[in-house]
Amino acid sequence: MQILYFAWLRERIGQPKEELETEALTVGDLVQELKAREPRYAAAFEDMSAVRVAVDQALSDMDAPLKGVREVAFFPPMTGG
């Protein structure tokens, strides 16, 4: 599955995207797996209230299942103007 990082998440993790094989069942499981990888991931996902997620380009939540998913994107909340 492809994982995309935007804005300050990309800056903290140090890359805009990566290809990842995971056994995670939900987005929340994926986040926990990423946080356990390295300190840079733990720092990026420290405050999940400041992170939004899209699963296959549809806004989603941490309980979203990952079975059959090709892309997960993490980004900060967006504001309009």
Backbone as a ProteinNet text record, in pm:
[ID]
protein_1_A
[PRIMARY]
MQILYFAWLRERIGQPKEELETEALTVGDLVQELKAREPRYAAAFEDMSAVRVAVDQALSDMDAPLKGVREVAFFPPMTGG
[TERTIARY]
84.4	0	89.2	41.7	116.2	68.7	165	136.2	188.2	101.4	137.6	136.5	232.5	243.8	245.2	167.4	158.3	194	238.5	267.5	368.5	342	439.5	460.5	364.9	387.3	501.8	498.7	605.1	739.5	740.3	864.2	919.8	833.1	879.5	926.4	857.4	893.4	1010.4	1021.1	1135.8	1116.8	993.2	964.7	816.9	784.1	644.8	559.4	624.2	546.7	637.4	574.4	647.9	553.2	610.6	536.8	555.4	445.9	453.3	366.7	422.3	342.9	309.5	182.8	140.1	37.8	32.3	-70.1	-180.5	-170.6	-268.5	-408.3	-506.6	-644.9	-719.7	-678.3	-744	-637.9	-683.6	-592.2	-525.5	-601	-544.1	-433	-452.8	-347.3	-223.4	-245.6	-135	-56.3	-126.7	-60	25.6	-27.2	49.9	174.4	159.8	272.7	378.7	335.1	428.9	499.4	425	483.6	592.1	576.6	673.1	799.3	796.2	909.9	1032.9	1013.6	1125.7	1073.1	1160.7	1118.1	1055.3	1099.4	1042.7	895	855.3	713.7	635.8	694.9	629.9	605.7	702.1	686.8	577.2	573.5	474.4	332.4	314.1	179.6	151.6	229	213.3	74.9	26.9	-102.8	-199.2	-272.6	-361.3	-481.7	-507.6	-616.6	-580.2	-450.4	-403.1	-376.4	-424.5	-399.3	-531.6	-545.7	-661.7	-610.7	-703.2	-664.4	-762.4	-708.7	-790.8	-749.4	-848.7	-826.4	-875.9	-786.7	-817.6	-888.5	-834.5	-876	-1013.5	-1063.1	-1188.4	-1158.9	-1203.6	-1182.6	-1235.2	-1160.4	-1194.5	-1157.9	-1162.9	-1125.2	-1033.1	-991.5	-894.3	-949.8	-1081.2	-1142.8	-1161.9	-1125.9	-1146.7	-1066.1	-1129.4	-1057.6	-960.9	-854.5	-752.2	-755	-840.4	-845.2	-875.8	-788.6	-806.4	-769.9	-723.9	-689.5	-555.3	-546.6	-422.2	-344.9	-415.9	-349.7	-409.1	-320.4	-359.6	-279.9	-349.2	-283	-307.5	-202.7	-210.7	-179.4	-258.2	-240.6	-302.5	-259.9	-320.6	-459.4	-541.5	-672.9	-657.3	-750.3	-745.8	-841	-801.7	-890.1	-918.6	-1033.1	-1070.5	-1060.1	-1072.3	-1064.8	-1126.3
-116.7	0	123.2	227.3	352.8	442.2	497.8	590.2	727.1	828.1	964.7	1053.8	1143.8	1239	1380.6	1470.1	1607.6	1706.9	1825	1940.6	1903.3	1940.9	1917.9	1770	1684.5	1540.3	1494.9	1540.7	1509.2	1560.5	1679.8	1737.7	1657.2	1616.2	1539.8	1400	1337.5	1202	1203.5	1310.1	1325.6	1268.4	1236.9	1188.1	1208.9	1228.4	1254.7	1129.2	1014	891	770.5	656.2	531.3	416.6	308.1	185.7	97.8	41.4	-30.8	-155.6	-266.5	-387.1	-389.8	-411.1	-405.3	-513.6	-552.7	-645.4	-568.5	-435.7	-351.7	-373.9	-382.2	-402.2	-271.6	-167.7	-37.1	72	192.2	306.6	326.7	314.6	329.1	229.6	105.2	3.8	44.2	98	143	254	348.8	458.5	402.9	308	249.1	177.8	108.3	40.5	141.7	250.1	353.4	418.3	450.9	515.2	429.2	298	206.3	189.4	235.4	216.6	295.9	426.9	517.4	640.8	712.4	833.4	939.7	950.2	1052.8	1027.1	900.9	867.5	894.5	857.9	883.1	1033	1115.6	1261	1311.5	1258.8	1304.7	1270.6	1154.9	1109.1	1124.7	1210.3	1229.6	1284.2	1383.8	1446.1	1413	1305.3	1261	1352.7	1442.3	1539.1	1639.4	1647.3	1739.9	1669.3	1544.6	1466.7	1419.5	1435.1	1381.9	1272	1187.9	1074.1	1057.1	1016.2	978.6	837.4	754.8	617.8	607.6	572.9	570.8	699.4	811.7	947.9	988.1	918	955.9	982.8	1099.2	1129.4	1015.4	983.5	868	895.1	789.9	803.1	687.9	686.4	588.5	446.3	432.2	299.3	239.6	311.4	264.2	136.8	35.6	-87.9	-68.1	-146.3	-133.8	-246.1	-342.9	-454.6	-402.1	-434.3	-393.3	-249.6	-174.4	-33.2	-21.8	71.3	93.5	215.1	313.2	437.3	492.8	534.9	605.4	734.8	846.9	977.4	1042.1	1098.2	1168.5	1315.4	1405.1	1548.1	1624.3	1749.3	1831.7	1878.5	1921.8	1976.6	2092	2101.4	2207.6	2320.4	2439.2	2554	2618.9	2675.3	2741.2	2891.3	2955.7	3101.1	3163.1
0	0	0	-63.1	-67.6	46.5	119	228.6	186.6	194.2	156.6	280.5	287	397.7	340.5	400.5	352.7	462.4	418.9	505.4	613.9	739.1	845.1	875.2	842	858.7	767.1	643.9	548.1	600.5	655.9	707.1	824.8	916.4	1033.1	995.3	901.5	861.3	763.8	685.4	596	456.8	422	287	255.8	128.4	92.3	80.2	55.5	40.3	56.3	78.1	84.6	53	7.7	-18.8	104	155.5	281.7	277.3	322.1	344.3	491.7	524.5	662.7	692.2	817	865.4	938.4	940	1010.5	951.6	1040.7	997.9	978.4	1052	1044.1	1031.3	1000.8	994.8	1130.7	1237.4	1371.4	1397.8	1353.7	1367.1	1287.5	1168.6	1084.5	1153.9	1212.4	1283.5	1397.4	1473.4	1582.7	1530.2	1418.4	1355.6	1311.1	1250.4	1205.4	1324.3	1428.6	1546.5	1610.1	1600.6	1661.9	1576.9	1451.7	1360.6	1401.8	1418.7	1444.4	1517.2	1587	1657.4	1566.4	1442	1353.5	1325.7	1316.7	1297.7	1426.3	1539.3	1668	1687	1647.7	1658.8	1564.6	1444	1345.8	1389.5	1451	1489.2	1638.3	1705.5	1850	1885.9	1812.3	1840.9	1727	1740.5	1633.6	1614.9	1708.8	1688.6	1580.2	1546.2	1443.1	1310.2	1296.9	1175.3	1116.1	987	913.1	822	777.9	694.6	579.1	465.8	351	310	285	241.8	98.2	8	-135.4	-178.3	-131.6	-166.6	-114.1	-11.8	54.2	201.1	251.8	392.7	478.2	581	662.1	807	888.7	1029	1067.7	1192.1	1238.5	1243.4	1243.1	1246.3	1107.3	1002.6	865.5	840.6	781.9	750.6	634.3	634.5	531	428.1	445	349.8	209.3	115.8	-22.7	-52.9	45.6	27.7	-44.5	-138.7	-213	-163.3	-103.1	-64.1	64.5	154.5	276.8	279.8	297.8	303	439.1	496	624.2	599.2	659.4	639	755.1	775.6	881.1	837.7	933.9	897.3	800	708.1	607	646.9	612.8	634.3	500.4	490.7	364.4	377.2	264.8	271.6	151.2
[MASK]
+++++++++++++++++++++++++++++++++++++++++++++++++++++++++++++++++++++++++++++++++

